[in-house]
Amino acid sequence: MNKLKAGIVGCGKISGIYLQNLTANRELEVAACADLNVARARASADEYGIPRGCTPAELLADPAIDIVVNLTIPAVHAEVCLQALEAGKHVYVEKPLAVTREEGRAILAKAAEKGRLVGSAPDTFLGGGIQTCIKLIEDGWIGMPVAASAFMIGRGHEHWHPDPEFYYAKGGGPMFDMGPYYLTALVAMLGPIRRVTGSAGISYPQRTITSQPKFGRTIQVETPTHIAGVLDFRSGAIGTIITSFDAFGGTELPRIEIYGSEGTLSVPDPNTFGGPVRVRRYDATEFGDMPLTHGFTDNCRGLGVLDMAVAIRQGRINRANGELAYHVLEAMHGFHNASMHGKHYEMHSSCERPAPLKAGLAGGIFD
């Protein structure tokens, strides 16, 4: 069977792991990579043995490309996705799906019009860690899930990232940067969200870059950098979430915990693919480590693209799909809206819980 062909648009920092993983798989072929900086695109093509390095316009015009992998900055996610769909391509985009809900809806509408799939990061929930958690919940290890907590607390990106400005612009901040990992994992485990509420604020209106090459520059913060939220899931479970770039001392809190009628599940960092996974049942005195039931425990970014390639051939919906990504996007805006207006935000969208992967390490797990 001929492999589907993918093209990468955006050859910045995140592209390296995608190129590494997507050029070493059996599901598709990376046929081209593109960037506004064509020299950078050609350098990436040379490094990973890809036939072409070109401009985004040239890649989108190539009839041989089946899937566009959009790794541009969030501000142009929607623009590139819409161009790819208009050109008749399937599209997979880095998180978030788009900056605004209007852009997100436009992407889904265009995909429906063109009969193409949309996929979006994060795909970390397809890794062995969270897939093991899903199986433990479904197998009844903690009984009925009644609550969840999620924490992403740190000091922000200006001290290490070479281009940290966009993390503090509209469409950035801890909720839009890291929230997709946490919310996607929660939806994958507990199902869709019914409503959200919360409070959001900007603790430091200015940030000073201490990383290279922009050391000493000042960033004007345009988006909330500390968000505390509450989620009501359609299943009846209630969740709490904190995302923050304002806690310079870090935290010792767990990343995610799921509380059930018969036990508690400690979920690994949803920004990673592996473990550890830990459970404490009602009759135990402490948490115990659980063996992982699934593979893909290294940095497997691009796994959602591979599942999309299989889904296209099989005529099914991909797991890291556009409806899931839009549901998460709406929830993230919902926390901001709830804080601004002082009341719950009722979700308009919903989605299906992504189908779990088959347990084990063998091939065919996307079937």
C-alpha positions in Angstrom: 0.0 0.0 0.0 1.3 3.4 -0.9 2.1 5.7 2.0 0.2 8.9 2.4 2.4 11.9 2.0 2.7 14.6 4.7 4.1 18.1 4.5 5.4 20.1 7.5 4.7 23.8 7.6 6.8 25.7 10.2 10.4 24.5 10.9 10.8 26.2 14.3 11.8 24.7 17.7 9.0 22.1 17.9 9.5 20.7 14.4 12.6 18.7 15.3 10.8 16.0 17.3 8.0 15.8 14.7 10.5 15.4 11.9 12.4 12.8 13.9 9.3 10.7 14.6 7.5 11.2 11.3 10.5 10.3 9.1 10.9 7.0 11.1 7.5 5.4 10.8 5.6 3.0 8.5 2.3 4.9 8.2 3.3 7.9 6.0 6.1 9.7 4.1 7.2 13.2 4.8 7.5 14.6 1.3 8.3 18.3 2.0 8.9 20.8 4.8 8.2 24.5 4.5 8.9 27.8 6.3 8.8 31.5 5.5 12.5 31.2 6.0 13.2 28.9 3.1 16.8 28.4 4.2 15.6 27.0 7.5 13.1 24.7 5.6 15.9 23.4 3.4 18.2 22.9 6.3 15.5 20.8 8.0 14.9 18.8 4.8 18.6 18.1 4.5 18.9 17.1 8.1 16.0 14.6 8.0 16.4 13.3 4.4 13.2 15.0 3.1 13.0 15.5 -0.6 12.0 19.2 -0.6 12.4 22.3 1.5 10.2 25.1 0.1 7.8 28.0 0.9 4.4 27.3 2.6 2.7 28.4 -0.7 4.6 25.9 -2.7 3.9 23.1 -0.2 0.2 23.8 -0.2 0.0 23.9 -4.0 1.6 20.4 -4.2 -1.1 17.9 -5.2 1.0 15.0 -3.9 0.6 16.2 -0.3 -2.2 14.5 1.6 -1.7 15.8 5.1 -0.4 19.2 6.2 1.2 19.3 9.6 0.9 22.9 10.8 3.6 23.8 13.3 3.4 27.5 12.9 2.9 30.0 15.8 -0.6 30.0 17.3 -1.5 33.4 15.8 -1.5 31.9 12.3 -2.8 28.4 13.1 -6.2 29.1 11.7 -4.9 30.9 8.6 -2.7 28.0 7.6 -5.3 25.3 8.5 -7.9 27.0 6.4 -5.5 27.4 3.4 -4.6 23.7 3.7 -8.2 22.6 3.8 -9.1 24.9 0.9 -6.3 23.2 -1.0 -8.0 19.8 -0.4 -5.6 18.6 2.3 -6.2 17.0 5.6 -4.6 19.1 8.4 -3.0 18.4 11.8 -2.1 21.5 13.8 0.0 22.0 17.0 -2.0 23.2 20.0 -4.2 25.1 20.4 -6.5 24.5 17.4 -6.8 28.3 16.9 -6.6 31.4 19.0 -10.4 32.2 19.0 -13.5 30.2 19.0 -14.6 31.8 15.8 -11.5 30.6 14.1 -11.9 27.1 15.5 -15.5 26.9 14.2 -14.3 28.1 10.8 -11.7 25.3 10.6 -14.3 22.6 11.5 -16.8 24.1 9.0 -14.2 24.2 6.2 -13.2 20.6 6.9 -16.8 19.4 6.8 -17.3 21.3 3.5 -14.2 19.7 2.0 -14.7 16.3 3.5 -11.3 16.3 5.2 -10.1 15.4 8.7 -8.8 17.9 11.2 -6.4 16.8 13.9 -4.7 18.8 16.7 -2.1 18.4 19.4 -1.7 17.4 22.1 -1.5 13.7 21.2 0.2 12.9 24.5 -3.0 11.3 25.7 -2.3 8.5 23.2 0.9 7.7 25.1 1.4 4.7 27.4 0.9 6.7 30.6 -2.6 8.2 30.1 -3.8 5.2 28.0 -2.9 3.0 31.1 -4.9 5.4 33.3 -7.9 5.2 30.9 -7.8 1.4 31.1 -7.5 1.4 34.9 -10.6 3.7 35.1 -12.5 1.5 32.7 -11.5 -1.7 34.5 -12.9 -0.3 37.8 -9.7 0.2 39.8 -10.9 3.4 41.4 -14.7 2.8 41.1 -16.8 5.6 39.8 -14.8 8.8 39.1 -16.3 11.6 41.2 -13.7 14.4 41.0 -10.3 15.4 39.5 -7.6 18.0 40.1 -5.0 19.3 37.7 -2.0 21.6 38.4 0.5 23.3 36.1 2.4 25.8 38.1 5.7 27.4 37.1 7.5 30.6 36.4 7.0 31.1 32.7 9.2 31.0 29.6 11.1 34.2 29.6 14.0 32.7 31.5 14.7 29.8 29.0 12.8 30.1 25.7 14.7 31.9 22.8 11.4 33.6 21.6 9.1 33.9 24.7 7.0 36.9 23.6 4.1 35.0 22.1 3.5 33.2 25.4 2.3 36.5 26.9 0.3 37.7 23.9 -3.4 37.1 23.3 -3.8 33.4 22.6 -0.9 32.6 24.9 -0.6 32.4 28.7 -0.5 29.2 30.8 -4.0 28.1 29.9 -3.5 28.3 26.2 0.1 27.0 26.3 -0.3 24.1 28.8 -4.0 23.9 29.4 -4.5 21.8 26.2 -2.4 19.0 27.7 -4.4 18.9 30.9 -7.8 19.4 29.6 -7.4 16.9 26.7 -6.2 14.3 29.2 -9.1 15.0 31.5 -11.6 14.7 28.6 -10.0 11.5 27.4 -10.4 10.0 30.9 -13.7 11.5 32.1 -15.5 12.6 28.9 -16.8 16.1 27.8 -17.3 19.2 29.9 -20.7 20.7 30.7 -19.7 24.0 32.1 -16.7 25.8 33.7 -16.1 28.8 36.0 -13.0 30.4 37.4 -10.8 33.4 38.2 -7.9 34.7 36.1 -5.4 37.5 36.6 -2.1 39.0 35.6 0.3 39.1 38.5 3.2 40.7 36.7 2.2 43.1 33.9 5.7 43.2 32.5 8.3 40.4 32.1 12.0 40.7 31.5 13.6 38.2 29.2 16.7 36.5 30.8 17.3 34.0 28.0 19.4 34.4 24.9 19.3 35.9 22.3 16.8 38.5 23.6 18.3 39.0 27.1 17.1 42.2 28.8 14.1 42.9 26.6 10.8 43.7 28.3 7.5 41.9 27.5 4.1 43.6 28.0 1.8 40.9 29.3 -1.6 40.8 27.4 -3.2 37.7 28.7 -3.9 36.1 32.1 -1.0 34.3 33.6 -2.7 32.7 36.6 -6.0 30.9 36.1 -7.9 28.9 38.7 -10.9 27.0 37.3 -13.7 24.5 38.1 -15.1 22.0 35.6 -18.4 20.2 35.7 -18.2 17.1 33.4 -21.3 15.7 31.7 -20.5 12.5 33.6 -21.2 14.2 36.9 -17.6 14.4 38.0 -16.3 17.8 39.2 -12.7 19.0 38.4 -10.4 21.8 39.5 -7.5 23.2 37.5 -4.8 25.7 38.1 -2.5 26.9 35.3 0.1 29.5 36.2 3.2 31.2 35.0 3.4 33.2 38.2 4.7 30.8 40.9 8.4 31.3 40.8 9.0 28.6 43.4 7.3 25.8 41.6 5.1 23.2 43.3 5.1 19.8 44.9 1.5 19.1 43.9 0.7 16.2 41.6 0.0 17.0 37.9 -3.4 15.3 37.8 -5.3 13.1 40.2 -8.6 11.3 39.6 -10.7 10.6 42.7 -13.1 7.6 42.6 -15.5 5.9 44.9 -13.0 3.1 45.5 -9.6 4.7 45.1 -7.4 7.5 43.7 -5.4 7.5 40.5 -2.3 9.6 40.2 -1.9 10.5 36.5 1.5 11.3 35.0 2.5 14.6 33.5 0.2 15.1 30.5 3.0 16.9 28.6 4.7 13.5 28.4 3.9 10.1 27.0 5.0 7.8 29.8 4.5 7.2 33.5 4.6 6.9 36.4 1.0 5.8 37.0 0.1 5.2 40.6 -3.1 4.0 42.4 -4.2 4.0 46.0 -7.3 1.9 46.6 -9.6 2.4 49.6 -8.1 -0.5 51.5 -4.5 0.4 50.9 -2.2 2.5 53.2 -0.2 4.1 50.4 0.0 4.6 46.6 1.5 1.8 44.5 3.1 2.0 41.0 1.1 0.3 38.3 2.7 -1.3 35.2 2.0 0.4 32.0 -0.4 -1.5 29.8 0.4 0.4 26.6 3.4 1.4 24.5 4.5 4.8 23.2 6.2 6.1 26.3 9.1 8.1 24.8 8.6 11.6 23.3 6.2 10.4 20.5 5.0 13.8 19.3 3.4 13.2 15.9 1.5 10.1 17.1 -1.7 11.9 16.4 -0.6 12.4 12.8 0.1 8.7 12.4 -3.3 7.8 13.8 -4.8 10.3 11.3 -3.0 8.6 8.4 -4.5 5.2 9.5 -8.0 6.9 10.0 -7.9 8.3 6.5 -7.3 4.8 5.0 -9.9 3.2 7.3 -12.6 5.9 6.8 -12.9 6.6 10.5 -12.5 9.7 12.7 -9.0 10.2 14.1 -8.5 10.2 17.9 -6.8 13.6 18.3 -9.6 15.2 16.2 -10.9 18.7 15.6 -14.0 18.3 17.7 -12.0 17.3 20.7 -9.5 20.2 20.1 -12.4 22.7 19.7 -14.1 21.5 22.9 -10.8 22.1 24.8 -10.4 25.5 23.0 -13.9 26.6 24.1 -13.3 25.5 27.7 -10.1 27.5 27.9 -11.9 30.6 26.7 -14.7 29.7 29.1 -12.4 30.1 32.2 -11.4 33.6 31.0 -15.1 34.5 30.2 -16.3 33.2 33.6 -13.7 35.3 35.4 -14.6 38.4 33.3 -18.3 38.1 33.8 -18.5 36.6 37.3 -20.6 33.5 36.4 -20.4 30.0 35.0 -19.7 29.6 31.3 -22.0 26.9 29.8 -20.3 24.9 27.1 -21.9 25.0 23.6 -19.7 22.2 22.1 -19.3 18.6 23.1 -17.2 15.7 21.8 -16.8 12.0 22.0 -14.2 10.5 24.3 -11.4 9.3 21.9 -11.5 5.5 21.4 -8.8 3.9 23.6 -5.8 2.3 22.0 -5.4 -1.4 22.1 -3.2 -2.6 25.1 0.2 -3.9 24.4 3.2 -3.0 22.3 2.4 -4.8 19.0 1.4 -3.2 15.7 -2.2 -2.5 14.7 -3.0 -0.5 17.9 -4.7 2.2 15.8 -7.3 -0.3 14.5 
